[in-house]
Amino acid sequence: MSTEVKVPTLGESVSEATIGQWLKQPGEAVALDEPIASLETDKVAIEVNAPVAGVLTAQLAEVGATVTVSAIIATIEAGAAAAAPAAKPAAAPAAPAAVAPVPVAAAAEATDPAVLSPAVRRAVLEYGIDPSTVKGTGKDGRITKEDVIAAAANKAASPAAAASVPAAPANERREERVKMTRLRQTIAKRLKSAQDTAALLTTFNDVDMSAVIEARARYKDTFEKKHGVRLGLMSFFAKASCLALKDIPAVNAQVDGDEIVYHDYVDLSVAVSAPNGLVVPVVRNVDKLSFAEIEKAIAGYGKKAKDGALTMDDMKGGTFTISNGGVFGGLMSTPIINPPQSAVLGLHRIEDRPVVRNGEIVIRPMMYIALSYDHRIIDGREAVTALKTIKEAIEDPTRLLIDL
């Protein structure tokens, strides 16, 4: 009996999505609730699971096609078994012959392009890697961009492997035109809208990270043993931000028409990297959470983002954002707000720098921090004061305990 596979409910006010990947091909066996396709919405990727066990008999939408909620995108023959591949006739013995190298582009096609994301395909072409030789570490064994880069590094370290691959012509130039994903299009529109609508301004400060680094070194093992999660920097900055937002409510507010909406809670959007771009899941009521609860929430979202398992509810809301560009080595930046929020805190890399303390030049682990804000409702004095409050709380973490 043939069973229809329909697009599931995507979330509040979301009525359509794009076919991002087919995870199963016609003729392949599928188990009950096994993911068979990945859909991209404006905010997250959503997997479509098999409603029955059987064999996928047809794909009714191509990768990149726009589909609506309840649309039929595939059919499954319930209870059927996958057909075994036909046995190949034995080849007659032949004299040894040189084997021509398979072009990388052809190898990518042979590895089923439907399961390679555009970023992975670009990396495959850029690094000259045969994807069939790469072991995927992503969800369900899918190849990630990092897997391709690692394979390229291994190949470069192997003289024999390097010698077996013919060098590309010196004058060869490649181009690849890839359609923007729905998520990337939405990110682009929202960021441009933020620039066009808000009166954006950024203020900077620097922070001596000595006290936080010392606290982490002293308590990290005990903390992890007790709470089952590592003590990171984000919980310190989340707590420090809550102090600043409590003192300067406008930084935690938003514009709604001709009104300003103030919040007596902090729902913290934390920017994390996902396969299809930067996403900002929300840690709710972060002002009421402990260090351990904050770290667990952030770690959980990081794992869900890597696995492509974030939901619409994970992304909804948010009153303030922290974006940590330091994990990528960024020294300084002007982060852009996440509408309708009015401010975002940007963190950067920690590096030893000479500073003056008590009239002497000493070396301290320093970090530049930046606060971008909507000048329509946040004055410069308020922005500078908020950032200064964060700086002081990080440099003297005791303030986080006594609410000072």
N, C-alpha and C positions, 0 to 999 in steps of 0.2 A: 504494500500500500504506500502510495506517494504522500509525503507530508510536506507542507509548505513551510518555508523559513521566512519569517517576517521581521521587519525592522522593529526593535523594541521601543518602548517609551524612552525618550532621550533626556527628559528633564523638563522642568517648568519653563514654558515659553520657547522651547526648542522643538521645532517641527521637522527639521531635515538635517541630513548628514551626508558625508561623502564616503564612498567605499575607499578605504585606505589600503587594505591588503586582503587577499584571499589566503586564509591559512590552510585550507583544504581544497583539493582539486577534484573535479568529477572523476568518479571511479574509486576514490579513496574511502576507506571505512572511517566512520566517525562514531564516537561514543556519546552516550547521553550527557548533555551539558558541556561537551567539548567545544572550545572556540573554533569556529569555522571561518569567521571573517572579522575584520577590524574596521570600525566606522570612526570617522573623524568629524567631530562637531566643532562649534565655534570655540569650545573651551577644553575639551578632553577627548581622548580616544576611548571608544566603547566597543567591547567585544560582543559578537553575536554568537550565542551558544546553540548547539544542536538540540532541538526539542525532543528528538528521539534518537535511538541508536540505529545505525544502518549504513547505507552508502550514499554519498553525495552524488546525485544524478545530474544536476544542472546548476550553473551559475547564471542568474538572470539579470545581472548588472555587472558592468565592467569596473575595473579599478579607476577611480577618478569620477565616477558617475554620481550625481546627486540623487538621493533617495529620501522619501518621506516616511514618517512613522506609519507602521502597519503595511508598508509596501512589501511585496513578495520579492525576495532577492535570490532564493535558491530553493531546490527541492531535494528531499532525502527519501530514498526507498527504505522504509522502515524494516528492520529485521534482515535485510539482505546482507550478503557477504561480499567483500571486495573481490573482484575478479583477479585471479593470479596471472601474472604476466606470461605471455606465451614463451615456451622454451625456444631458445635460439639454436639453429642448426650448428653443429660443430664445424668450425672453419677448417678448410684444408690447410695442411702445413705449407708454409711459405717461407721463402728466404728472408732472413732478417733485413729490415729496411729502416732507414732513418725516419723517425717520427717527427712530422712537422709540428712546431709549437702551435698551440691553440691560442688565437688572439684573445686578449682579456675580455673584450666586449662579447665575443662569442661564448666564452666561458661563463660570463654573467648570465647570458640568456639560457645556457644549458642548466644552470643552477636554479631555474625557475625565477624570473624577475619579479613575480608577484610577491615573493617573500623577502625581497631586498628593498629596503626603503630608499628614497632618492639620495639621502646622505650616504648610505652604504654604497650605492651604485657609483656615486661620484668618487668615493674613497677607493673603490676597486679600480676604477679607471686611472685615478691619479697615481696610485702606488703600484699599479701593474700586478695585482694579485689575482690569482685564480680563486674565486669564492668557493669552489668545490673542495679546496684544500684547507679551508678555514673552519675551525670548530667554533660554533656560535655559543656565546655565553648569555645571550638574551633570553627572554621568556620563550619557553618551548624550543630552546636550542637555536633561536634565530640569531643571525649574524648582526653584530653591532658595528658601528664605525670604529670603536676602540679595538674590536677584534681584528679588523682589517689593518689598522695601524700597527698592532702588535705583530701581526703576521709579516708586515713589511719590515719591521725592525729585525725580526728573526731572519728574514731572507737576506737583509743587508749584512747581517753578521755571519752568514754562511757563504764562504768563497765559492764552494761547489755550486750552490744554488744560484748565486749571482752569475756564474759563468754559463749556466745552462739556459739562461733567458737572454735572447738577443736584445741588444740595446736598441731603443727606439731611435729613429732618424733624428739627427740634431735639429732639423728644421721643422719637425712635426709639431703642429699646434692643434689642440683639441677644444671643442666647445660642446656643451650639453645644455639643452633647454629643458628645464623641469618646471612643471606647473606648481605654483605655490599651494601648499596644503590649506585646507579650510582654517585650521588653527593659525597658521602663519599669516593668512590674509586678515584674520580677526585681530591678531596681535598688531599688525601694521596699521589697521584702521584705528584701533584704540590708542596707540601711541601718537599717531598723527592728530587724532581728535584732542588728546590731552594738550598737545602743543598749540592747537588752534583755539582751544577754549579757555584753558587756565592761563593765568599770568605767572609763568614759571620763573623761579629764581632759586639759586643754590647758595647755601652758606657752608663754610668749611671749618674744621678744627682738627687738632691732632690729639691723640690719646697715648699716654704712657701705659703700656699694657703689663708693666712689671707685677703689679699686685694680683691681677687676674691669672697671669701665668704661674705665679708662685702658689696661688690658691689651688689651681688645677693640679699642679705637680704634687702638692701636699695631700690632696684628698681624692684624686682621680681613682685610685685603686679601691679605696674604701667605698667611694660613691658607686662605682660600677658593681662591686660585690653586693652592695645593699639594694640597689635599684635596678640592676640588670641593664643599664644603659650608660654610655660614656658621658662624662661631664665636658660639654663643649663650650664654645664661646657664645653661641646664640642665646643660651638661657640667661647669661649675664646681660647681654645687650637687650634682650626682651624685657627683663626686669628693670633695667635702667630706663628704657623707653617708657615703661608704664609710669615711672616716677615723673618723667618729663611731661607726659600727656595729661597726667593728673594736675600738674601745676599750670600747664598751658593748654586748656581744653580746645582751643581753636585748631591746634595741630592734629587733634583727633576728630575733627568735625568735617562736614562736607557741605557743598552748596547744592540746594534743591530749589531751582527757580530763583525767586527773590528772597529765599529764606536760608538760614544757616541751621543745619541739624547738628546738635551736640550729642555726644554719646557718653553715658556714665560707665561704660565698659570698654574694654579693648579687645577687639577681634583682630589678631595679628596675621597679616598675609606674609608668608615666608617664601621668597623666590627660590625655586629649585629647578634644576635642569631635568628635562624629560626628553625622550628620543626625538620629539617633533618640535622642541623649542622650550623656552622658559615658561614655567607655569607658577601660579601663586596660590597654593592651597592655604586655607585659613585655620589658625589655631584659635578656637573660641574661648572667650573669657580668660585670656592669658594673664590678666591682672590678678586673677584669683588662683592661679596654678603655682605649684612648687617648681623648683629647678628641675627635679626629676620628671615631673609631669610634662613640662615644656620640652625637655630633651626627648622624651618618649614620643610625644606628638610629632615633633619635627623629624625624628628618625623614621617614624612610621610613614609620614608623607614622602620622605625621600625614597623609601623602598617602593611605595606605590607608584611614584612618578617613574622610576626606572623600569618597573614592570608594566607600565601603561595601564595601571588599574585605578587611577584617580577618577572619582565620580563628580557629577555636577554639584552635588551637595558639598563636596570637599572644597570646591572653588567659590562657593557662593558667599557674598558679603565681604567683610573685611573693613576695618576702619583706619588701619595704618600698616605700612609695609616695611620690612627690612630685607635688603638685597645685599648679599655678600659676594662682591666681585673679587675679594681677596683670595678666594679658593682657586681662582684662575690666574692669580699673579698680578691683578690690577693694583696700581699704585694710587690712582686718584681718578674719580669720574664724577659726572653730574647725573645721578639717577633720575629717571622720569617717573612722575607719579602714576599710580594705578587708579584711574577714574572709577567711581566718583570720590575716591579718597583725595585728601588735600596735602599729604606729605609722605615722603619716603626717606628712610635712613639708608645710606650706602656705606658699607664696610669695605675695607681694602686690606692689602697684605700687611703683615707685620714685618718690620725690618729694623735692624740696629742702626740708630742714628745718633750723632753727637748732639746733646742738649745741655743747657746750662742749669745746674742745680746748686743753690747756695753759693753762687759766684764761681763755680767750677764747671769745667766741661767734662761731662760723663757720657757714657754710652748707655742708651736705654732702648728697649724694644718698643718702637713707636708705630702707630697706625693713624692714617688720615681717615677722618669720617666726614660725611657730607649729608646735609639735609636739604633736599629739594622740596619746595613748598609752593602752594597756590597763593600768590600775593594778594589775591582778591579778598581773602578772609584772614590771612596770617600776616601780621606786620613783621618787618625785619627784626625789631626788638624781640618779638615773641619767638621767632625762629632761632635767633642767636641764643636766647636764654634757654630754649629747649635743648639745643645741641650742647650747650655748656653744662646743663644738668646731667645729660648722658655722660659727658666726659668726666665730670667729677665723680659720678657714681661708679664708673669703671676704674678710675684711678684710686678710689677708696671704697671698695665693695661693702664695707661696714654700713655705708649709707643705705644699701639695699635692705639691710636687716632692720634698721631703725626708722625707715621711711623718711629720709632726710635729703 
